[in-house]
């Protein structure tokens, strides 16, 4: 169900239903979806009405809790958990959150499943709120210590703010914290094909009152080369044990450009996105989405109908290109297996 009621935060749990901003409608409309179970929550995640690695983990946790409340049986639990965990494959938080709620429900007595699932979901949201506050501070501390004094320009990619995680978010949370300490101008990449930067990050930066400009993705590496950018800060969807990072497609090119220019490339997110079970980024499953997202934009066809397309939603940045990996537990520098384990 969708309404146009204003929502103070992107996601709100009322104790029985989940209310989320439909991110596919932003910035033109602020439409609130009311989700009531696993099926509608999984559909909202798959079509990106709810997106961002930490946020889809929170939503899925509540989706499973609501389904358990509706049908408190183990078969119903397992069906709903599989449905939600499979909605999007790359972000670590999704499967992590679903399994945490499912494990809590399985461990409870039959008459305690509902209470246990709900408590686990609520704990996941509280922990993500605390993680956002802590990692924003850690990332800003690391950058503030090395950036030249005075105003700076920071580039970001996709959306890693309050629409993607609790509080101020992850990468955008770091930038917002830094902007409280010194003047910051943000260059936001549009993030084709679904324009999360153009639609969502610019919307959030305006609400935060942070100076910003939008640029096409292809312009970003060239601007970095000219010295117009002092740092690049993004979120992440999954980190392997060796520090390789999966994030929105286009991130790898920014990391290469930042390394060539000798400027910090910072990735920020909660420790729940770190997957120590994967040895390297080569083992991260990269979601490939429908070609229709590439063929059209804003309802307008960009190429001939039926044109074959590749549409990987993420790419992997090798650890050696990452200047700092930031979670709520601290900052890993340099990024190695040992330092990743320390912030996971």
C-alpha positions as CSV (number, residue, x, y, z in Angstrom):
1,X,0.0,0.0,0.0
2,X,1.3,3.5,-0.8
3,X,0.4,6.9,0.6
4,X,1.7,10.4,0.2
5,X,1.9,11.0,4.0
6,X,5.1,12.7,5.0
7,X,7.7,10.6,6.8
8,X,10.3,12.2,9.0
9,X,12.7,9.4,8.5
10,X,13.2,7.0,5.5
11,X,12.1,4.0,7.5
12,X,9.7,3.8,10.5
13,X,8.5,0.8,12.5
14,X,5.2,1.2,14.3
15,X,5.2,-2.1,16.1
16,X,3.2,-4.0,13.6
17,X,3.9,-2.5,10.1
18,X,6.9,-0.9,8.4
19,X,6.6,2.5,6.7
20,X,9.3,3.4,4.2
21,X,9.9,6.2,1.6
22,X,9.6,4.8,-1.9
23,X,13.0,5.7,-3.2
24,X,12.0,5.1,-6.8
25,X,9.7,8.1,-6.6
26,X,12.2,10.6,-5.2
27,X,12.9,13.4,-5.6
28,X,9.7,14.2,-7.4
29,X,7.3,12.7,-4.9
30,X,7.6,11.6,-1.2
31,X,5.5,8.5,-1.3
32,X,5.3,6.3,1.8
33,X,4.9,2.5,1.4
34,X,3.4,0.5,4.2
35,X,4.8,-3.0,4.3
36,X,3.2,-5.8,6.3
37,X,5.1,-9.0,5.5
38,X,7.9,-10.9,3.7
39,X,6.4,-10.8,0.2
40,X,5.8,-7.0,-0.1
41,X,9.1,-6.3,1.7
42,X,11.1,-8.5,-0.6
43,X,9.4,-6.9,-3.6
44,X,10.2,-3.4,-2.3
45,X,13.9,-4.4,-1.9
46,X,14.1,-6.0,-5.3
47,X,12.7,-3.0,-7.2
48,X,14.8,-0.6,-5.1
49,X,12.0,1.1,-3.3
50,X,14.1,0.3,-0.3
51,X,17.9,0.3,-1.0
52,X,21.3,0.7,0.5
53,X,23.0,-2.2,2.2
54,X,22.2,-1.4,5.8
55,X,18.7,-0.2,5.0
56,X,17.7,-3.3,3.1
57,X,19.0,-5.4,6.0
58,X,16.8,-3.5,8.5
59,X,13.8,-3.7,6.2
60,X,14.3,-7.5,5.6
61,X,14.6,-8.0,9.4
62,X,11.3,-6.4,9.9
63,X,9.8,-8.2,6.9
64,X,10.7,-11.5,8.4
65,X,9.4,-10.5,11.9
66,X,6.1,-9.4,10.4
67,X,5.8,-12.7,8.6
68,X,6.5,-14.7,11.7
69,X,3.8,-12.7,13.5
70,X,1.4,-13.6,10.8
71,X,2.3,-17.3,10.7
72,X,4.4,-18.4,13.6
73,X,5.6,-21.7,12.2
74,X,9.0,-23.0,11.2
75,X,7.9,-23.7,7.5
76,X,6.6,-20.2,7.2
77,X,9.8,-18.8,8.7
78,X,12.0,-20.7,6.3
79,X,10.0,-19.8,3.3
80,X,10.0,-16.1,4.2
81,X,13.7,-16.1,5.1
82,X,14.7,-17.6,1.7
83,X,12.5,-15.1,-0.2
84,X,14.0,-12.1,1.6
85,X,17.6,-13.2,1.5
86,X,17.3,-13.8,-2.2
87,X,15.9,-10.4,-3.1
88,X,19.3,-9.0,-3.9
89,X,22.5,-11.0,-3.7
90,X,25.5,-8.6,-3.4
91,X,24.8,-6.7,-0.2
92,X,26.1,-8.7,2.9
93,X,23.6,-7.0,5.3
94,X,20.6,-8.6,3.7
95,X,21.5,-12.2,4.3
96,X,23.1,-11.3,7.6
97,X,20.0,-9.6,9.0
98,X,17.6,-12.3,7.8
99,X,19.7,-15.1,9.3
100,X,19.9,-13.2,12.6
101,X,16.2,-12.8,12.9
102,X,15.6,-16.4,11.7
103,X,18.1,-17.8,14.2
104,X,16.4,-15.9,17.1
105,X,13.0,-17.2,16.1
106,X,14.2,-20.8,15.7
107,X,15.8,-20.7,19.1
108,X,12.7,-19.5,20.8
109,X,10.0,-21.8,22.1
110,X,7.0,-22.0,19.7
111,X,5.0,-19.5,21.7
112,X,8.0,-17.1,21.8
113,X,8.9,-17.0,18.1
114,X,7.0,-13.8,17.4
115,X,8.5,-11.9,20.3
116,X,12.0,-13.2,19.6
117,X,11.9,-12.2,15.9
118,X,10.6,-8.7,16.6
119,X,13.2,-8.1,19.3
120,X,16.0,-9.2,16.9
121,X,14.8,-6.9,14.2
122,X,14.5,-3.9,16.5
123,X,18.0,-4.6,17.8
124,X,19.4,-4.6,14.3
125,X,17.9,-1.1,13.7
126,X,19.2,0.3,17.0
127,X,22.7,-1.1,16.3
128,X,22.7,0.4,12.8
129,X,21.7,3.8,14.2
130,X,24.7,3.7,16.6
131,X,27.0,2.4,13.9
132,X,26.1,5.3,11.7
133,X,27.0,7.8,14.4
134,X,30.3,6.1,15.2
135,X,31.5,5.5,11.7
136,X,30.7,9.0,10.6
137,X,32.9,10.3,13.3
138,X,35.8,7.9,12.6
139,X,35.8,8.7,8.9
140,X,35.7,12.4,9.5
141,X,38.5,12.1,12.0
142,X,40.7,10.3,9.5
143,X,40.1,12.8,6.7
144,X,40.3,15.9,8.9
145,X,43.8,14.8,10.0
146,X,45.3,14.6,6.5
147,X,43.3,17.1,4.3
148,X,44.8,20.5,3.7
149,X,43.4,23.3,6.0
150,X,40.4,25.2,4.9
151,X,37.6,24.4,2.4
152,X,37.8,21.0,0.6
153,X,35.9,19.3,-2.3
154,X,34.9,15.7,-1.7
155,X,33.5,13.4,-4.4
156,X,30.9,10.7,-3.7
157,X,29.2,8.1,-5.7
158,X,25.7,6.6,-5.7
159,X,23.8,7.2,-2.4
160,X,25.2,6.4,1.1
161,X,23.2,8.7,3.3
162,X,20.1,8.4,5.5
163,X,18.2,6.8,2.6
164,X,20.7,3.9,2.6
165,X,21.4,3.5,6.3
166,X,20.2,4.7,9.7
167,X,21.1,8.2,11.0
168,X,23.1,10.2,8.5
169,X,24.2,7.1,6.7
170,X,27.6,5.7,5.8
171,X,29.7,7.6,3.2
172,X,27.5,10.6,3.3
173,X,27.5,10.5,7.1
174,X,31.3,10.9,7.0
175,X,31.0,13.8,4.7
176,X,28.2,15.4,6.8
177,X,30.4,15.1,9.9
178,X,33.4,16.6,8.1
179,X,31.2,19.5,7.0
180,X,30.5,20.4,10.6
181,X,34.2,21.0,11.1
182,X,35.2,22.9,7.9
183,X,33.6,24.1,4.6
184,X,32.9,21.1,2.3
185,X,31.7,21.2,-1.2
186,X,30.5,17.8,-2.6
187,X,30.6,16.6,-6.1
188,X,27.9,13.9,-6.5
189,X,28.2,11.4,-9.4
190,X,24.9,10.7,-11.0
191,X,25.3,6.9,-10.7
192,X,23.8,5.6,-13.9
193,X,21.7,3.7,-14.8
194,X,19.2,4.4,-12.0
195,X,20.7,7.8,-11.0
196,X,20.8,7.3,-7.2
197,X,23.3,10.1,-7.0
198,X,21.2,12.5,-9.1
199,X,17.9,11.6,-7.5
200,X,18.8,10.7,-3.9
201,X,22.2,12.1,-2.9
202,X,21.5,15.6,-4.2
203,X,18.1,15.5,-2.4
204,X,19.8,14.6,0.8
205,X,22.6,17.1,0.4
206,X,20.0,19.9,-0.1
207,X,18.3,18.9,3.1
208,X,21.6,18.9,5.0
209,X,22.5,22.3,3.7
210,X,25.8,21.1,2.2
211,X,27.1,22.9,-0.9
212,X,27.1,20.5,-3.8
213,X,27.1,20.0,-7.6
214,X,26.0,17.1,-9.7
215,X,28.3,15.6,-12.4
216,X,28.0,12.8,-15.0
217,X,29.9,9.7,-14.0
218,X,32.2,9.9,-17.0
219,X,33.4,13.3,-15.9
220,X,34.6,12.2,-12.4
221,X,38.0,10.7,-13.1
222,X,39.0,13.7,-15.2
223,X,38.1,16.1,-12.5
224,X,40.1,14.1,-10.0
225,X,43.1,14.3,-12.3
226,X,42.9,18.1,-12.4
227,X,43.3,18.4,-8.6
228,X,39.7,19.7,-8.2
229,X,38.9,17.0,-5.7
230,X,40.7,16.4,-2.3
231,X,39.1,13.1,-1.4
232,X,36.6,10.5,-2.6
233,X,34.2,9.0,0.0
234,X,31.7,6.2,-0.7
235,X,29.7,3.5,1.1
236,X,30.1,-0.2,0.5
237,X,27.8,-3.2,0.1
238,X,30.2,-6.0,1.0
239,X,33.9,-6.3,2.0
240,X,35.9,-9.5,1.6
241,X,38.4,-10.7,4.2
242,X,41.3,-9.3,2.3
243,X,39.7,-5.8,2.1
244,X,38.3,-5.9,-1.5
245,X,35.2,-3.8,-1.6
246,X,32.0,-4.2,-3.6
247,X,30.0,-1.0,-4.1
248,X,27.8,0.6,-6.7
249,X,29.1,0.1,-10.3
250,X,31.5,3.0,-11.1
251,X,33.3,3.0,-7.8
252,X,36.3,1.1,-9.1
253,X,37.1,3.8,-11.7
254,X,37.0,6.5,-9.0
255,X,39.4,4.5,-6.8
256,X,41.8,4.2,-9.8
257,X,41.6,7.9,-10.4
258,X,42.1,8.7,-6.7
259,X,45.1,6.4,-6.5
260,X,46.7,8.1,-9.6
261,X,46.1,11.5,-8.1
262,X,47.4,10.6,-4.7
263,X,44.2,11.6,-2.8
264,X,42.3,9.6,-0.1
265,X,39.8,7.0,-1.3
266,X,37.6,6.2,1.7
267,X,34.9,3.6,2.0
268,X,32.5,3.6,5.0
269,X,29.9,1.2,6.3
270,X,28.8,-1.0,9.2
271,X,30.8,-4.0,10.2
272,X,27.8,-6.1,9.3
273,X,28.8,-5.5,5.7
274,X,32.1,-7.2,6.2
275,X,32.1,-10.9,5.1
276,X,35.1,-12.7,6.5
277,X,33.9,-15.9,4.9
278,X,35.0,-14.6,1.5
279,X,38.7,-14.7,0.8
280,X,38.6,-11.9,-1.8
281,X,36.4,-9.8,-4.0
282,X,36.5,-12.4,-6.7
283,X,34.1,-14.4,-4.6
284,X,31.5,-11.7,-4.2
285,X,28.4,-12.4,-6.3
286,X,27.7,-9.3,-8.5
287,X,24.0,-8.7,-9.2
288,X,23.2,-8.2,-12.8
289,X,19.9,-6.3,-13.3
290,X,17.5,-6.1,-16.2
291,X,18.6,-4.5,-19.4
292,X,15.5,-2.3,-19.4
293,X,17.3,-0.1,-16.7
294,X,20.0,0.7,-19.3
295,X,17.9,1.1,-22.3
296,X,15.7,3.9,-20.8
297,X,15.9,6.8,-18.3
298,X,12.9,8.6,-16.9
299,X,10.6,6.7,-19.2
300,X,12.5,7.8,-22.3
301,X,14.1,5.2,-24.6
302,X,17.8,5.8,-25.0
303,X,18.6,3.2,-27.7
304,X,16.9,0.9,-30.1
305,X,14.4,-1.5,-28.5
306,X,15.9,-4.9,-27.8
307,X,19.5,-3.6,-27.8
308,X,21.6,-6.2,-25.8
309,X,22.9,-4.7,-22.6
310,X,25.1,-5.5,-19.6
311,X,23.9,-4.2,-16.3
312,X,26.1,-5.2,-13.4
313,X,24.8,-3.2,-10.4
314,X,28.2,-3.3,-8.5
315,X,31.9,-3.5,-9.1
316,X,34.8,-4.6,-6.9
317,X,37.6,-2.3,-5.8
318,X,40.8,-4.1,-4.8
319,X,42.0,-3.4,-1.2
320,X,45.3,-1.8,-2.4
321,X,43.3,1.1,-3.8
322,X,41.4,1.8,-0.6
323,X,43.1,4.5,1.6
324,X,40.8,3.8,4.6
325,X,38.1,1.3,5.4
326,X,35.8,2.7,8.1
327,X,33.2,0.9,10.3
328,X,31.7,1.8,13.6
329,X,34.7,-0.1,15.2
330,X,37.3,2.2,13.8
331,X,39.4,2.8,10.7
332,X,41.6,0.2,8.9
333,X,44.7,1.7,7.4
334,X,46.4,0.1,5.5
335,X,43.6,-2.3,4.4
336,X,44.9,-5.8,5.0
337,X,43.4,-9.1,6.3
338,X,44.5,-8.2,9.8
339,X,43.1,-4.7,9.7
340,X,39.8,-5.8,8.1
341,X,39.4,-8.4,10.9
342,X,39.9,-5.6,13.4
343,X,37.0,-3.5,12.2
344,X,34.7,-6.4,11.2
